[in-house]
Amino acid sequence: MKAAAFNYARAASVDEAVQMLVRGGGGAKLLAGGQSLLPALNLRLMSLDLLVDITGIAALRGIRVEGGTLKIGAMTRHADLLTSPEIAAHAPLLAKAIAHVAHPAIRNRGTIGGNLAHADPASELPACMLALGATLVIQGPSGQRRVQAADFFLGLYQTALAPDEILIAIELPALASGERAFFHEYARRMGDYAIVGLAAQGKPAGDRIDALRLVYFGVGERAGSCPAAARILQQRHSPAILAEAQAALAADLQPQNDHQASAAMRLHLARTLLARCVNELLGRAEASA
Amino acid sequence: MPEETSHIPPAAAAFPPVSRREVLQATAGAVALAALPGGAADSAAAAEAGAAAGHSLRITVNGHAHELAIDPRQSILDVLRERLNLTGTKKGCNQGACGACTILLNGQRVNACLTLAAMHDGAEITTIEGVAQGEALHPLQAAFIEHDGFQCGYCTGGQIMSGLGCIAEGHAGSPAEIKAWMSGNICRCGAYPGIVAAIAQANKAVRS
């Protein structure tokens, strides 16, 4: 099958791309890496009038550190994030997560901005944005605005972006002294969409974990924070505390039944991931599930 | 490789002698035309307008320069197979899941099905047809034969192109590393042990 016919235009600047989106009404859509958009078009799950190619806008690429903030251009490709020394040093959670994003050939084309704007509930990166407390910089016809990750991801493939807005950059607070990141996902095969995954960052203090942010993906309609479990884990570690935190996941997560796993299996896997996360962040060897 | 420029018209050119593939193409085209409802005719007209509006593409494929008028929705895979008759790059899933369409785009491995041709004016592309030097196989091609890295052969072009990318990136240092970095290429015959052995051997040959 081939995509339904559409027109194609290249934008030379963010302003020009916004103008094209405004003129296109709801029928225009941005083309970033195209690694999720083109399958949807090829399978005719989606059709549109105009594809606005923003891959030529150099201002949207690159990674830099300013003060304690990591600034990532929205059109930075996954492969570049994976090899970036800045990302490895200041956002190790993101570096760990990118290794699980699809396959090498797809990471050579796919972009962080395209991934976040697509808002796939099984994607690794929205969860990382929530766990890292990212700020998303958006440009539209009336200028720029900044949205916290917690206010950006609204639901299944739904974000706070209006049809005439572009996600132009992502700002992440650099890893603070004493903070550690954990990332793991269960998938049938490396690079497949996760059945359940966990992105977490916190500050281990003796046998407690302070300022812990736990964000699951592949569970429910969007990446989901688990504040109740994180609060419990601020107490001194013990098997009973871990079990209490694992039990608390049931209140924060709404796992779905689908062809990959039942809701009960997803909750079980989420609890297993939590044990791995706690053991790794506390530097404990034993893997108690 | 010698530089050649070919100007190929939008309609698929028929080359004598007629092959099975061309007969299939011609038949499919006739059926599609006969079955065109109003909406599809409009789409075809819109695509024609798109091509007329200046979607021209200059690409170099395996050292040969081409200039083509294209429909904006044509992927690089469509252009390779339907316009340039380079059918070694396979359309397995058309959604980036199988890797049979892997090519090198400006030296990087990509899925040709997920890459619109219109985005890549001026690009340099290498396909499986451009890997051997005349009759002399590339060390990775020879290693695939030596290690039985295929059975039916459908995925092999993509496996070899992805393997070339894997080696060039420096991700072929161990069997475990090769498996991780070849994750996007599926072989339904299950020739994976041979594929991994072939890439490991070629990696040594290329780096020695």
Boltz contact constraints between the chains, C-beta under 6 A:
constraints:
  - contact:
      token1: [A, 3]
      token2: [B, 73]
      max_distance: 6.0
  - contact:
      token1: [A, 4]
      token2: [B, 43]
      max_distance: 6.0
  - contact:
      token1: [A, 5]
      token2: [B, 43]
      max_distance: 6.0
  - contact:
      token1: [A, 5]
      token2: [B, 46]
      max_distance: 6.0
  - contact:
      token1: [A, 5]
      token2: [B, 47]
      max_distance: 6.0
  - contact:
      token1: [A, 7]
      token2: [B, 50]
      max_distance: 6.0
  - contact:
      token1: [A, 8]
      token2: [B, 72]
      max_distance: 6.0
  - contact:
      token1: [A, 8]
      token2: [B, 118]
      max_distance: 6.0
  - contact:
      token1: [A, 34]
      token2: [B, 114]
      max_distance: 6.0
  - contact:
      token1: [A, 35]
      token2: [B, 114]
      max_distance: 6.0
  - contact:
      token1: [A, 38]
      token2: [B, 114]
      max_distance: 6.0
  - contact:
      token1: [A, 39]
      token2: [B, 95]
      max_distance: 6.0
  - contact:
      token1: [A, 39]
      token2: [B, 96]
      max_distance: 6.0
  - contact:
      token1: [A, 42]
      token2: [B, 94]
      max_distance: 6.0
  - contact:
      token1: [A, 53]
      token2: [B, 119]
      max_distance: 6.0
  - contact:
      token1: [A, 103]
      token2: [B, 183]
      max_distance: 6.0
  - contact:
      token1: [A, 103]
      token2: [B, 184]
      max_distance: 6.0
  - contact:
      token1: [A, 104]
      token2: [B, 181]
      max_distance: 6.0
  - contact:
      token1: [A, 105]
      token2: [B, 102]
      max_distance: 6.0
  - contact:
      token1: [A, 105]
      token2: [B, 109]
      max_distance: 6.0
  - contact:
      token1: [A, 105]
      token2: [B, 110]
      max_distance: 6.0
  - contact:
      token1: [A, 105]
      token2: [B, 111]
      max_distance: 6.0
  - contact:
      token1: [A, 105]
      token2: [B, 184]
      max_distance: 6.0
  - contact:
      token1: [A, 106]
      token2: [B, 96]
      max_distance: 6.0
  - contact:
      token1: [A, 108]
      token2: [B, 108]
      max_distance: 6.0
  - contact:
      token1: [A, 108]
      token2: [B, 110]
      max_distance: 6.0
  - contact:
      token1: [A, 109]
      token2: [B, 110]
      max_distance: 6.0
  - contact:
      token1: [A, 190]
      token2: [B, 183]
      max_distance: 6.0
  - contact:
      token1: [A, 191]
      token2: [B, 183]
      max_distance: 6.0
